[in-house]
């Protein structure tokens, strides 16, 4: 979804669109949990213009599937994403960096101040909202997806899915520091 900042009037601008599953899968590709989109993500956004800055308030809901982090069975997860960002013209940021800092702090590449955490830059008059939403979706992903809260996982000895059937393996791992005393117990 692309928005021209001239379209944003005093009353704001509301947009709703979907991000296709193929695009979501591309954004999720580097994630180690193996997430894949089940259906397109539905996004609703409100844009408010303050001078050349734009305030973006958005929410989305994404339904994903991935292998369970405990038993490897398919796990479905619905990820709600609610965020707001300040979109700042790149020229304004460049002027602020080139003109020195009010606080007298040195600026190094890649660093930012706390008030810049929720800021993104844009160039020209057209803002592409999809990459911003995709980034927020990736940030909202659970690090460890599970198929259900009480998932028992796989047996570390034989690999049996403990949700389907108990295997009976002895999973007690003795502390190797006490292994020398084992001979005394057997005598």
C-alpha positions in Angstrom: 0.0 0.0 0.0 1.5 3.3 -1.1 0.2 6.6 0.2 1.0 10.1 -1.1 1.4 12.5 1.8 -0.7 15.1 -0.1 -3.7 12.7 0.2 -3.6 13.1 4.0 -6.0 15.9 4.9 -6.5 17.6 8.3 -9.0 14.9 9.3 -6.5 12.2 8.6 -6.7 9.3 6.2 -7.8 5.7 6.8 -6.8 2.8 4.7 -7.4 -1.0 4.8 -5.7 -3.6 2.7 -4.2 -7.1 2.7 -0.7 -8.2 2.4 -0.5 -11.4 0.2 0.7 -14.7 1.7 3.7 -14.8 -0.7 4.9 -11.4 0.5 4.5 -12.4 4.1 6.3 -15.7 3.6 9.2 -13.7 2.0 9.3 -11.4 5.1 9.2 -14.4 7.5 11.8 -16.4 5.5 14.8 -15.5 7.8 12.9 -16.5 11.0 14.3 -19.7 12.6 10.8 -20.9 13.8 9.8 -21.7 10.2 6.6 -19.5 10.1 4.4 -19.5 7.0 1.4 -17.4 6.4 -2.0 -19.3 6.3 -3.8 -16.4 4.6 -3.2 -12.7 3.7 -2.7 -10.3 6.6 -5.5 -7.8 7.0 -4.2 -4.3 7.9 -6.2 -1.3 9.0 -4.3 2.0 9.3 -4.9 5.6 10.1 -2.4 8.3 8.9 -2.3 11.8 10.4 -0.2 14.6 9.0 1.7 17.0 11.2 3.7 19.3 8.9 5.8 17.0 6.8 5.8 14.3 9.5 3.2 11.5 9.3 1.8 9.6 12.3 0.9 6.0 11.4 -1.5 4.1 13.7 -2.0 0.5 12.5 -3.3 -2.9 13.5 -3.1 -6.2 11.7 -3.8 -9.8 12.4 -1.7 -12.5 10.9 -2.5 -16.3 11.0 0.6 -18.4 10.7 1.7 -22.0 10.9 5.0 -23.4 12.0 6.4 -26.6 13.6 5.8 -26.7 17.3 8.9 -25.9 19.3 8.4 -28.9 21.6 6.9 -31.7 19.5 7.3 -30.5 15.9 3.6 -31.0 15.1 2.0 -28.2 13.0 1.2 -25.2 15.2 -1.2 -22.5 14.2 -0.7 -19.0 15.7 -2.7 -15.9 15.3 -0.4 -12.8 15.9 -2.1 -9.5 16.6 0.0 -6.5 15.6 -0.8 -3.0 16.9 1.7 -0.2 16.6 2.2 3.4 15.9 5.2 5.1 14.1 6.2 8.6 13.3 7.3 8.8 9.7 9.9 11.5 9.2 11.2 12.9 5.9 14.8 11.7 5.3 15.9 15.2 4.5 14.8 16.4 8.0 16.9 13.6 9.6 19.9 14.5 7.4 19.6 18.2 8.4 19.4 17.3 12.1 22.4 15.1 11.9 24.5 17.5 9.8 23.6 20.5 12.0 24.9 19.1 15.2 23.0 17.8 18.2 21.2 19.8 20.9 22.5 17.6 23.7 26.1 17.8 22.5 26.3 14.0 22.2 28.4 12.4 19.5 26.4 10.6 16.8 27.7 7.3 15.5 26.3 5.3 12.6 23.5 3.0 13.6 22.8 4.7 17.0 19.7 6.6 17.9 18.2 8.5 20.8 15.2 7.2 22.8 12.8 9.5 21.1 13.8 8.0 17.7 12.8 4.5 18.6 9.3 4.8 17.0 10.5 6.8 14.0 11.0 5.7 10.4 12.2 7.8 7.5 10.6 8.2 4.0 11.8 9.8 0.8 9.7 11.9 -1.5 6.0 12.3 -1.2 5.0 8.6 -1.4 5.3 6.3 1.6 5.2 2.5 1.1 3.5 1.1 4.2 3.9 -2.6 3.5 7.6 -2.9 4.6 6.7 -1.0 7.8 3.9 -3.4 8.6 6.0 -6.5 7.7 8.7 -5.3 10.0 6.2 -4.9 12.9 4.8 -8.4 12.2 8.3 -9.9 12.4 8.9 -8.1 15.7 5.6 -9.4 17.1 6.3 -13.1 16.4 6.4 -15.5 19.3 10.0 -16.8 19.6 8.9 -20.3 20.6 5.6 -21.4 18.9 3.8 -24.3 20.5 0.9 -26.4 19.2 -0.9 -26.1 22.6 0.0 -24.7 26.0 0.3 -28.2 27.7 2.4 -29.8 24.9 4.7 -32.5 26.4 7.2 -32.5 23.5 9.4 -35.3 22.3 11.2 -37.9 24.4 14.9 -36.9 24.4 15.9 -40.6 24.4 13.7 -42.2 21.7 12.0 -39.2 20.0 8.4 -40.4 20.7 5.8 -37.6 20.7 4.7 -37.6 24.4 1.3 -36.1 23.4 0.4 -39.2 21.5 1.8 -41.9 23.7 4.2 -42.2 26.7 7.2 -44.3 25.7 8.5 -45.3 29.2 12.1 -44.4 28.6 14.2 -43.6 31.6 14.9 -39.9 31.0 16.8 -39.4 34.3 20.3 -38.2 33.4 22.7 -38.8 36.3 25.0 -36.0 37.3 28.4 -37.0 35.9 30.1 -35.6 39.0 28.6 -38.4 41.1 29.3 -41.2 38.6 32.3 -42.4 40.6 30.1 -43.2 43.6 27.9 -45.4 41.5 30.4 -48.3 42.0 30.0 -48.1 45.7 26.2 -48.4 45.5 26.5 -51.6 43.3 28.9 -53.4 45.8 
